[in-house]
Amino acid sequence: MPTRTAARGALAPTLAETLEPRVMFDVTPSSPDYPVVELQTNFGSIFMEMYTDTAPATVANFLGYVNRGDYDGSFFHRMVVDQVPGLSANDFVLQGGGFAYDDDGDYFFTPSSVLPNGIRGYREVPDQAPVVNEFERSNLQWTVAMAKLGGDPDSATNQFFFNLNDNSANLDNQNGGFTVFASVIEGRDVVAAIVSQPVQNLGSDLFGQVPVTDHLLPTATDLVAEDFVSITDARVLYMPDTGLTPTQSVPVGAATDSSSRATFAAPNVDGGVLNYEQTLDGTWNVSELGLKTDLYLTATQSVSFNNNGQSQVLAAGSDAVWLFTQDESGAWSRRNLTTEVTGAELLAGSLTAFISTDGLAYVAGVAADGDVMLYAQTLQSGDNGVVWRAENLSDTLRGRGLTPPVYAGELTSYVTSWNGLNIGGLDANGDIQTVWWAPGLPAWTTNNLSDLTGAPALAGGLKPYLTSWGGINLAGADATGDLTTTWWVPGGAWQTFNFTESLDGPQLDPASTTTYVTSWDGLNIVGLDADGNLTVYWWAPGLESWRITDLSSIVEGDTPPAGPVTGVTSSLGRTSVAGVTADGDLVRYTWAPGGQWTFENITDTASFV
């Protein structure tokens, strides 16, 4: 079997060094055009950014092995080092990608009089066609390059190596130059720990310098998987063409701070979570929160909220409920509420966030079995910060002899001035169902508000809004697109008003609508009409009747969202209506007192940080 190398000799084994526990890393690549790959090893994770600009074919080749799972279970088979703890000036390369442990595989040592049964087993990692040499970047320390056959620049297939030092003088000037296609952006401590492991000669030129773990005893007469430094899982954390594309199937999470800066959160099409943050000068930054906290995410939905001046995002993942928090320096951290909080359950989606009048954050969502789950802050502090609690509200209702509602779409929420906490939505019949609590009640309760108020059947979702005079308005569109609100003020009876009929206005896509109320009690209901234009039904104190504005007709160069829209307004009156276009761009329409509506494509202008 020909040997693929980056070229040098063998050294004697030494004792291993224990790796300290790792902290969370920011593994955002230096360019939004660079994919990020995580190599999970039995010593920790190594994160690499891929140089698509200088080695596109090599990157595509490497990602092919990653996406097929070919590297999973493979071991590093060549380590040329000085064999002193940690990295030293003479350390050369750590090489892998070519072989995996297999106890029924080929022999390291064939049977002999010394070893009657021999020692087996390895198998070759399946290789694909060789990739053309793309040498352009120098083989500096912490870069990753492809191994290849001697005298054949275009022979690289599956084997790669980490440059443990600046090897440019050697590797840049032989065999056409070794193609650097990646570099280690985090996990260098993991590489250093591997380099501190013993090196063993396991027979033949192929396995003359194999790093092994402390599990391998000097008296061993066989080999097991735990003896090797292995890649347990190789996976792509970020791909440029999809990693910055928000999904348009769920509403964008939105929040504002005291300076009227907006933040939006949305899952990308790969299941990561994108957070868009407006800066003090009005420009935008976008971060992928999995990359900010070295987490492989598969989120279905996320909500954004700003509480006590702190930006937070809660994401419903396939295996956890994640809470992301940004500190004063701008750094993000994450908490796994599923493992941290007693009684926690996974959320399938339909997330809604609200802040009580006493300043506590709540997030409700629907579990896979349809139960309504609540995550809520408490007044206690723990090792991870503010303590959160979890409650299955459907179980609470059953325990009180009540039948919990089964929601058929997105949840919404609102908090009354008397700190009444309300979670609402539509059932399969279009009825308005609420789960609610108010001071003085011993526990959460539920009502069918359609039965109580006479509200018509709605479709697409419930969009409530409140007024400073205690009014509760339950808005939405019916199956035909007629926009209605069922409303109540203290001392009065529930009434229903059909905006579309009364104002001779356009029908709206029921799934697209949103509501918001300004600080001066300006009432706004927004949605997409039949032509896909963004339309606002609005009223403000001093007006005798509601008005209608087609934002697409007064804003130049706009591209309306293609799915649900989200409206949010700040205490200073800055209004944002945001959504995702058919092309996967996050856009917003914005207005401030004394100004005009404007449009911006946030995706086009945001800096990737």
C-alpha positions in Angstrom: 0.0 0.0 0.0 1.6 3.4 -1.0 2.2 5.7 1.9 0.7 9.2 1.8 2.9 11.5 3.8 4.0 15.0 4.5 7.5 13.3 5.2 9.8 12.6 8.4 10.8 9.8 10.9 9.8 7.9 14.2 10.2 8.7 17.9 10.0 6.9 21.2 6.8 6.9 23.4 6.4 8.9 26.6 3.6 9.4 29.2 0.3 11.0 28.4 -0.9 14.4 29.7 -4.5 14.9 30.9 -6.6 17.4 29.1 -8.4 20.0 31.2 -12.1 20.4 30.7 -12.9 22.7 27.8 -15.0 25.9 27.9 -17.3 27.2 25.3 -15.6 28.7 22.2 -16.6 31.1 19.6 -16.0 29.2 16.3 -17.3 31.7 13.9 -15.1 31.6 10.8 -13.1 34.6 9.7 -15.2 34.9 6.5 -18.8 34.1 5.9 -17.7 32.2 2.9 -15.8 29.6 4.9 -17.5 26.4 6.1 -16.8 25.2 9.6 -16.2 21.5 10.5 -16.0 20.0 13.9 -13.9 16.9 14.5 -15.1 15.3 17.7 -12.3 13.2 19.1 -11.8 11.1 22.2 -9.7 14.1 23.5 -12.2 16.8 22.7 -13.4 18.8 19.7 -11.3 20.5 17.0 -12.9 23.2 14.9 -11.7 24.1 11.5 -12.6 26.8 8.9 -12.4 25.7 5.3 -10.7 27.8 2.6 -13.2 27.7 -0.2 -11.5 30.7 -1.8 -8.1 29.1 -2.4 -8.9 25.4 -2.4 -12.5 24.9 -3.5 -12.0 21.4 -5.0 -10.1 20.2 -1.9 -12.7 21.6 0.5 -15.5 19.9 -1.5 -13.5 16.7 -1.4 -13.0 16.9 2.4 -16.7 17.8 3.0 -17.7 14.8 0.9 -15.9 12.5 3.4 -17.4 14.4 6.3 -21.0 14.3 5.0 -20.9 10.6 4.2 -19.6 9.8 7.7 -16.4 8.3 6.3 -14.2 9.8 9.0 -16.4 8.7 11.9 -14.5 6.0 13.8 -11.2 6.7 12.0 -7.9 7.1 14.0 -4.8 9.3 13.6 -2.2 6.9 12.3 0.8 9.1 12.1 2.3 11.6 14.5 5.8 13.0 14.0 6.7 14.8 17.2 9.5 15.3 19.8 7.5 13.3 22.4 7.6 15.9 25.2 4.5 17.1 26.9 2.7 19.7 24.8 3.9 21.2 21.6 7.6 21.7 20.9 9.6 23.5 18.2 10.4 20.3 16.4 6.9 18.8 16.2 5.9 18.2 12.6 2.5 16.8 11.7 -0.5 14.9 13.1 -2.0 12.8 10.3 -5.3 10.9 9.9 -8.3 10.2 7.6 -7.0 7.0 6.1 -7.8 4.2 8.6 -10.4 3.1 11.1 -10.3 0.5 13.8 -12.0 -2.8 12.9 -11.4 -5.8 15.1 -12.2 -8.1 12.1 -10.0 -6.0 9.8 -6.5 -6.3 8.4 -3.5 -7.2 10.6 -1.2 -4.7 12.2 1.1 -7.7 13.0 0.6 -10.9 11.1 0.6 -14.2 13.0 4.1 -15.3 14.0 5.9 -17.4 16.6 5.9 -14.4 18.9 2.3 -13.5 18.2 0.5 -16.7 17.2 -2.8 -15.0 16.6 -1.2 -11.8 15.2 -2.7 -8.4 16.1 -5.5 -7.0 14.0 -7.6 -4.8 13.1 -7.9 -1.9 10.8 -9.7 -1.1 7.7 -9.1 1.6 5.1 -11.4 4.6 5.0 -13.1 4.4 1.6 -11.6 7.0 -0.8 -13.0 8.9 -3.7 -11.2 10.1 -6.8 -8.0 12.0 -6.2 -8.4 15.8 -6.1 -6.3 18.2 -8.1 -3.5 20.0 -6.2 -4.5 23.5 -5.1 -1.4 24.7 -3.4 -1.7 28.4 -2.6 -1.6 29.0 1.1 1.5 28.3 3.1 1.9 25.4 5.5 2.0 27.5 8.6 1.3 26.3 12.1 -2.3 25.2 12.7 -3.1 24.9 9.1 -4.6 21.7 7.7 -3.3 20.2 4.5 -3.9 17.1 2.4 -1.4 14.2 2.4 -0.5 12.7 -1.0 1.7 10.2 -2.7 5.4 11.1 -3.3 6.0 12.5 -6.8 2.3 12.9 -7.6 0.9 16.4 -6.7 -2.6 15.4 -7.8 -3.0 12.2 -5.7 -4.7 13.5 -2.5 -7.8 11.5 -1.5 -8.9 11.1 2.2 -5.8 11.6 4.3 -5.1 15.0 5.9 -2.7 16.4 8.5 -2.3 19.2 11.0 0.8 21.3 10.7 2.1 21.4 14.3 4.6 24.1 13.5 5.6 26.4 10.6 6.4 23.7 7.9 6.4 26.1 5.0 10.1 25.9 4.2 9.7 22.1 3.7 6.1 21.4 2.6 5.6 24.4 0.3 8.5 23.4 -1.8 8.1 19.7 -2.6 5.7 17.6 -4.7 4.0 20.7 -6.0 3.4 22.1 -2.6 1.0 20.5 -0.1 -2.5 22.0 -0.4 -3.6 23.9 2.7 -7.5 23.8 2.7 -8.3 24.7 6.4 -7.0 25.9 9.7 -7.8 25.2 13.3 -9.8 28.1 14.8 -10.5 26.4 18.2 -9.5 23.2 19.9 -5.7 23.8 19.6 -5.6 22.6 23.2 -7.1 19.3 22.0 -4.4 18.9 19.4 -1.7 19.7 22.0 -3.2 17.0 24.3 -3.0 14.5 21.4 0.5 15.5 20.7 1.4 14.7 24.3 0.3 11.1 23.9 2.7 8.2 23.4 3.7 7.1 19.9 3.9 3.3 19.1 5.3 1.4 16.2 2.4 -0.9 15.2 4.2 -2.5 12.3 5.0 -1.5 8.7 5.7 2.0 7.3 2.1 2.8 7.5 1.9 2.4 11.3 5.4 3.2 12.5 4.3 6.4 14.4 0.8 5.9 15.7 -0.4 8.0 18.7 -2.0 5.8 21.3 -3.9 6.4 24.5 -3.0 5.4 28.1 -5.5 2.6 27.6 -2.9 0.6 25.7 -0.8 -1.3 28.2 2.8 -2.3 27.4 1.9 -6.0 27.9 -1.1 -5.9 25.5 -1.3 -8.6 22.9 -4.2 -7.2 21.1 -5.7 -3.8 20.2 -9.1 -2.3 20.9 -10.7 0.9 19.7 -9.9 2.7 23.0 -6.2 2.4 22.3 -6.4 4.8 19.4 -6.7 8.6 19.2 -9.9 8.6 17.2 -12.4 10.9 15.4 -15.7 9.8 16.9 -17.8 12.2 14.8 -17.0 14.6 12.0 -19.7 17.1 11.1 -20.4 20.3 9.4 -21.4 23.2 11.7 -21.8 25.8 9.1 -22.2 26.1 5.3 -22.1 29.5 3.6 -24.9 28.9 1.1 -27.4 27.8 3.8 -26.0 28.9 7.2 -27.0 32.6 6.7 -30.4 31.8 5.2 -33.3 32.1 7.7 -36.3 29.8 7.3 -39.5 31.6 6.2 -41.9 29.0 7.6 -42.0 30.3 11.2 -42.3 33.9 12.6 -39.0 35.8 13.2 -38.4 36.5 16.9 -38.1 40.2 17.7 -37.2 42.5 20.5 -36.0 46.1 21.0 -33.9 47.8 23.7 -34.2 51.2 25.4 -32.3 52.8 22.5 -34.8 51.5 19.9 -32.2 49.0 18.6 -33.9 45.9 17.2 -32.8 42.3 17.4 -34.3 39.5 15.4 -33.8 35.7 15.8 -34.6 33.0 13.3 -33.6 29.4 12.6 -31.6 29.0 9.5 -32.5 26.3 7.0 -29.9 24.0 8.5 -31.4 24.3 12.0 -28.9 26.8 13.4 -30.1 30.0 15.0 -29.3 33.4 13.5 -29.3 36.5 15.7 -29.5 39.8 13.9 -28.4 42.8 16.1 -28.6 46.4 15.3 -25.6 48.5 16.4 -25.5 52.0 17.8 -24.8 53.5 14.4 -27.8 51.7 12.9 -25.8 49.0 11.0 -26.5 45.3 11.5 -24.5 42.3 12.7 -25.5 38.7 12.3 -24.3 35.8 14.3 -25.0 32.1 14.2 -25.5 31.2 17.9 -24.3 27.6 17.5 -21.0 28.9 16.2 -20.8 31.5 19.0 -21.0 28.7 21.6 -19.4 25.8 19.7 -22.8 23.9 19.5 -24.2 21.8 16.8 -27.8 23.0 16.6 -30.9 21.5 15.0 -33.5 24.1 16.0 -37.1 24.3 14.8 -37.9 27.7 16.1 -36.4 30.5 18.3 -37.7 33.6 20.1 -35.8 36.7 21.1 -36.4 38.8 24.1 -34.7 41.7 26.0 -35.0 41.5 29.7 -33.3 43.9 32.1 -31.1 45.1 29.3 -29.9 41.6 28.4 -30.5 40.1 25.0 -31.6 36.4 25.2 -32.7 33.8 22.7 -34.5 30.6 23.5 -34.3 27.9 20.8 -36.3 24.7 20.5 -33.8 22.0 19.4 -34.3 18.4 18.4 -32.5 17.2 21.6 -32.6 20.2 24.0 -34.1 23.5 24.8 -31.3 26.0 24.6 -31.1 29.4 26.3 -28.5 31.8 24.8 -27.5 35.0 26.7 -25.4 37.9 25.6 -23.2 39.6 28.2 -22.1 43.2 28.3 -19.0 42.5 26.2 -21.2 41.0 23.5 -20.1 37.4 24.1 -22.7 34.7 24.0 -23.2 31.8 26.4 -25.6 28.9 26.4 -27.5 26.8 28.8 -29.3 23.5 28.3 -32.6 24.0 30.1 -33.6 20.4 29.3 -30.9 19.0 31.6 -30.7 21.9 34.0 -34.4 22.3 34.9 -36.5 19.8 36.7 -39.6 18.8 34.7 -38.3 20.2 31.5 -39.5 18.7 28.2 -38.5 19.2 24.6 -40.4 21.8 22.5 -41.6 21.0 19.0 -42.2 24.7 18.2 -44.9 27.3 18.4 -42.8 29.4 20.7 -43.9 32.7 22.3 -42.1 34.9 24.8 -43.5 37.5 27.2 -42.3 39.5 30.2 -44.5 39.9 33.3 -45.1 43.2 34.9 -42.6 42.2 37.7 -39.9 41.7 35.1 -39.7 37.9 34.8 -39.3 36.3 31.4 -41.6 33.5 30.2 -41.4 31.3 27.1 -44.2 28.9 26.2 -44.2 26.3 23.4 -45.9 23.1 22.3 -44.3 19.7 23.0 -44.3 16.9 20.5 -47.4 15.4 22.1 -49.3 18.7 21.9 -48.9 19.6 25.6 -48.3 23.3 26.4 -44.9 23.7 28.1 -43.8 26.8 30.0 -40.3 27.9 30.8 -40.1 30.7 33.3 -37.5 32.7 35.2 -37.6 32.8 39.0 -36.3 35.3 41.5 -33.5 32.9 42.5 -29.9 32.8 41.3 -27.7 29.8 40.8 -24.3 28.8 39.4 -25.5 29.4 35.8 -27.3 32.7 36.6 -31.0 33.3 37.0 -32.8 30.0 37.9 -35.4 28.9 35.4 -38.3 26.5 36.1 -40.5 24.4 33.8 -44.1 23.5 34.0 -46.3 21.3 31.8 -49.4 23.5 31.8 -51.5 20.8 30.1 -50.7 18.5 33.1 -51.5 21.3 35.5 -54.9 21.7 33.8 -55.6 18.0 33.9 -54.7 17.9 37.6 -57.4 20.5 38.1 -60.0 18.5 36.2 -59.9 20.8 33.2 -59.4 19.7 29.6 -56.3 21.4 28.1 -56.6 22.9 24.7 -55.0 21.3 21.6 -53.5 24.1 19.5 -53.4 23.8 15.7 -50.9 26.6 15.0 -48.6 29.2 16.4 -49.0 30.3 20.0 -49.1 33.9 21.1 -49.1 35.7 24.4 -50.0 38.9 26.2 -49.7 40.3 29.7 -52.4 42.6 31.1 -51.7 45.6 33.3 -52.7 43.6 36.3 -50.1 41.0 35.5 -52.5 38.5 34.0 -50.4 36.1 32.0 -52.1 34.7 28.8 -51.1 32.1 26.3 -53.4 31.8 23.3 -53.9 30.3 20.0 -56.4 28.6 17.7 -57.7 25.0 17.8 -58.5 22.9 14.8 -62.0 24.6 14.6 -60.5 28.1 14.6 -61.7 28.8 18.1 -59.6 31.0 20.4 -58.2 29.0 23.2 -56.3 30.5 26.1 -54.3 29.2 29.0 -54.0 31.9 31.6 -53.2 32.9 35.2 -53.8 36.1 37.1 -52.9 37.2 40.6 -55.1 35.6 43.2 -55.5 32.3 41.2 -53.9 29.2 42.7 -52.9 27.8 39.3 -53.3 28.2 35.6 -56.7 27.8 34.1 -58.2 27.7 30.5 -61.1 29.1 28.5 -62.5 28.9 25.0 -62.8 32.6 24.3 -64.7 32.1 21.2 -67.5 30.6 23.3 -67.3 33.5 25.7 -67.0 36.3 23.2 -68.8 35.1 20.1 -65.6 35.6 18.1 -65.8 34.2 14.5 -63.6 31.2 13.5 -60.1 32.3 12.6 -57.4 30.8 10.5 -53.6 31.1 10.5 -53.1 32.4 14.0 -54.3 34.6 16.8 -52.8 38.2 17.0 -53.8 39.9 20.3 -53.0 43.5 21.2 -53.7 45.5 24.4 -54.3 49.2 25.1 -53.3 51.4 28.0 -57.0 51.8 29.0 -57.3 48.0 29.7 -58.7 47.0 26.3 -58.1 43.5 25.1 -58.2 42.9 21.3 -58.1 39.4 19.8 -57.4 39.9 16.1 -56.9 37.6 13.2 -58.2 36.7 9.7 -60.7 34.1 8.8 -60.3 31.4 6.1 -61.4 33.9 3.4 -58.9 36.5 4.6 -61.3 38.9 6.2 -59.6 40.7 9.1 -61.5 40.9 12.4 -60.9 41.8 16.0 -63.0 40.7 19.0 -62.5 43.3 21.7 -63.4 44.3 25.2 -62.8 47.3 27.5 -63.4 47.3 31.2 -67.1 47.7 32.0 -68.2 46.8 28.5 -69.2 43.7 26.6 -67.2 41.7 24.1 -67.7 43.0 20.5 -66.5 41.9 17.1 -65.4 44.2 14.3 -64.8 43.1 10.7 -62.1 45.5 9.3 -62.3 44.2 5.8 -66.0 44.7 5.4 -66.3 47.9 7.4 -63.3 49.7 5.7 -63.7 48.0 2.3 -60.1 46.9 2.8 -58.0 44.1 1.3 -58.2 40.5 2.6 -55.0 39.3 4.3 -53.1 36.0 4.3 -54.2 34.6 7.7 -50.8 33.0 8.4 -48.9 36.3 7.7 -50.5 38.7 10.2 -48.9 40.4 13.2 -49.9 43.2 15.6 -48.1 45.9 17.6 -49.1 48.9 19.8 -47.0 52.0 20.0 -46.2 53.9 23.2 -49.0 56.5 22.3 -51.6 53.7 21.8 -51.3 53.5 18.1 -52.9 50.2 17.1 -51.6 48.3 14.1 -52.4 45.1 12.4 -50.1 44.1 9.5 -50.2 41.3 6.9 -49.8 40.3 3.3 -52.6 40.9 0.8 -53.6 38.7 -2.1 -50.9 40.4 -4.3 -48.2 39.7 -1.6 -48.0 43.4 -0.7 -47.5 44.4 3.0 -50.6 46.2 4.3 -51.2 47.9 7.6 -54.6 48.5 9.2 -54.0 51.2 11.8 -55.5 53.7 14.2 -54.1 56.3 16.6 -55.7 58.5 19.3 -57.4 61.5 17.6 -58.6 59.6 14.5 -62.2 58.9 14.1 -61.7 55.7 12.2 -59.1 53.1 11.3 -57.0 53.6 8.2 -55.3 51.4 5.7 -51.8 51.8 4.2 -50.2 49.7 1.5 -46.5 49.9 2.6 -45.4 48.4 -0.7 -46.9 51.3 -2.6 -45.2 54.0 -0.5 -41.8 52.4 0.1 -39.5 52.2 -2.9 -37.5 49.1 -3.8 -39.1 46.8 -1.3 -39.3 43.1 -1.5 -42.1 41.9 0.8 -41.7 38.9 3.0 -43.1 35.6 1.7 -44.3 34.1 5.0 -45.2 35.3 8.5 -44.3 38.8 9.5 -43.4 40.1 13.0 -44.0 43.6 14.3 -42.2 45.2 17.2 -42.0 48.8 18.5 -39.8 50.5 21.1 -40.6 52.8 23.9 -39.4 55.7 21.7 -41.8 54.7 19.0 -39.4 53.1 16.5 -41.4 50.5 14.7 -40.1 47.4 12.8 -42.1 44.9 10.7 -39.8 42.1 9.6 -40.0 38.8 7.7 -38.2 36.5 5.3 -38.5 36.9 1.5 -38.9 34.1 -1.0 -35.2 34.4 -1.7 -34.4 33.8 2.0 -33.5 37.4 2.9 -34.4 38.9 6.2 -36.0 42.3 5.5 -37.7 45.0 7.6 -39.9 48.0 7.1 -39.2 50.6 9.7 -40.7 53.9 10.8 -40.1 56.5 13.5 -42.1 59.5 14.7 -41.7 62.4 12.3 -40.3 60.2 9.6 -41.3 58.1 6.6 -41.5 54.3 6.2 -38.3 52.9 4.8 -37.2 49.4 3.7 -33.9 47.6 4.3 -32.6 44.2 3.3 -30.8 43.2 6.5 -29.3 40.1 4.9 -27.6 42.2 2.3 -26.1 44.7 4.7 -25.4 42.7 7.9 -21.8 41.9 8.9 -21.1 38.3 9.9 -19.6 38.4 13.4 
